[in-house]
Amino acid sequence: MLAHERKKRIIDYVRQYRTATVAALASEFGVHTATIRRDLAEIEQEGALKRTHGGVIMEQWTHNEPSFNERTNFHRDEKIRIGQLAASLVEDGENIIIDSGTTTLHIATHLVHRSDITVITNDMNVAVELRDAPGIKVILTGGELYPSSYMLNGMFTDHVLKSLHVEKAFIGTPALHPQHGLMHPEALLVPAKQNMIQAAGEIVVVTDHSKIGKLSLHTVAPNSAIHTLVTGNEASDSDVKPFQERGITVYRV
């Protein structure tokens, strides 16, 4: 069997069973485990499957985001750690953008005692978190309010973001793929994130480990736009290695 035919059949096999070990695939196709590992490495580079320790699984898709209240409790301890580390990357005197989200909110929590920082955000929760911080100047982008999450979005949001330039932008995401970059299921939310990225000299992506490796409908930005990734220590070496190989600084906390 030619290599390209075997790889096609490996993909079909994993689509049927959702997961497979290297040993099972070697037995199924009558080849050495080293051959299967080489095939899986090539298939993963093509973005069709995701390798795990000792095997492979189908790529996971994010088709929609749970409600804000649900997401608040997902991986909460990890998000707190991510927020603390991300906040430590902010220098006094900087102007920064903090994206809307349940992870980015914890960045604001860890900035309240800092000084001489300007925070631009499209998240009213972030603004409220910083409202009594004497050393923080808060600028809300304005825009259409999404009552379920207190996020601001739309034409007015985009107009403000396009007029800004800041040192750093802290971006949250429901999907971060090693080949396709930052992704999102909601088309209406993509432009604001893209404008935040365009406005910043440095892009810091903050996301818990469960979002790494996932695909979604829309590409927000390629991995080449990312300078730093902050995630939890729950992320595996194989999760973060593709980003490190692209020159992205990765923190696992």
Helices and strands as residue ranges (DSSP letters): H 3-17, E 19-21, H 22-29, H 33-45, E 49-52, E 55-58, H 68-73, H 76-88, E 95-98, H 105-109, E 117-121, H 124-130, E 136-140, E 144-146, E 151-153, H 155-162, E 166-172, E 175-177, E 181-184, G 187-189, H 190-199, E 200-206, G 209-211, E 218-221, G 223-225, E 228-231, H 237-245, E 249-252
